[in-house]
């Protein structure tokens, strides 16, 4: 694909009139203060410079390092204006029909003197007719200034604009490296553009360059790295974690019915469902601890071929009023930006237990999550795992929240044999040296994780004696283990009894 010619065809796409018109309308509306939360500082400054020209306003930018500088040298102040209070005093006493862009001014917004200066500027707007635009990544506008402040958000690039960015980056890369073009396919290019959705133009340029930079090829194999880098841009201080290594069902013993169910829905999730079908929404995995629910969540992402994001409810909750709900909304926004993806709600009962002693916090969190689950538009497949269904509120398990509720039971004989072989392979122990059938029989009532730990314990014992692991070592560790099905027999039986007839077995 010739990106140089394509780049020329895309000219004009990267600059959109909408943000310019919207921001100019705010300036014309005589709002004294405008807050712009964005890291796209050069683009914001460029927009405001153009607005100053259009509206015939004197336009200035201020930074703590350079002080006040006029965009037009003829408008430069006669005296040096460096300090933050000096620039506010200048605006209040000397400005007339001007536009002031204050960059990274947020540290001063917590100071009473600066807040009062800005309020004075707002109250005397009719006298000086000057607008102050505050630009920064985060702008904590004081309560006293909110009634005087308009908020502007630079829109994220559209798919067409993202495609133009990719063409632009590819053309520049080819010119720098002496190549006629960057090599790709239409499918890989479309996937890259789709995966760039939700990031700023600057970040999209960085991610596109990451996909191209190593070898001048945009291929499908580059996309997981792009998605990982995209998450790192979006997920700072987030309750979400990006699971870098998703599993395959080859690493899990059994669960054949669940495998088939996911495979049937794979193409509909990735490519979209027909009009008469709702897209796959998610599943709830209920079961005995240690039987592979977490691995199944990872394997779902592996089957769909999409990133896996894990929500940690422990990090989500905050002691400050309203902060938990804000964290959840931001988390869900990040999830949609990462779409298509799998969202893993691990041990969901721990995060959604509704109580009367938390001032309604758990109810608000539950309501926020349920609303999003019902209204989300992006392809986010939810995999929720739970050990104790009794602790979940009925609203989350009613029909329609999830496409299906699966029960992950203790593994049967053949599945235990498969699990033994899987973990022997994983530990570089040749299965042919062991009697897998005997080990499977000996682990009746064991979960998959308990079988794994028996093998690990046997390896420790053998290595301590500086010899190879034997069948006898494995059987000895198995005989010494009291599985959960024995130590917590009543709870396990109660869970299995509840699941019978209410859920779908994974096998």
PyMOL commands that set and color helices and strands:
alter all, ss='L'
color gray80, all
select helices_A, chain A and resi 3-9+17-28+41-54+73-75+84-94+106-110+112-123+125-128+143-148+159-177+186-195+201-213+220-234+249-251+256-271+293-304+313-316+323-338+348-351+361-375+389-391+394-397+413-426+431-433+436-442+448-464+471-480+484-487+489-499
alter helices_A, ss='H'
color red, helices_A
select strands_A, chain A and resi 33-37+58-63+67-70+98-103+131-136+149-152+183-184+217-218+240-243+282-287+307-311+341-345+380-386+404-408+504-505
alter strands_A, ss='S'
color yellow, strands_A
deselect
rebuild
show_as cartoon
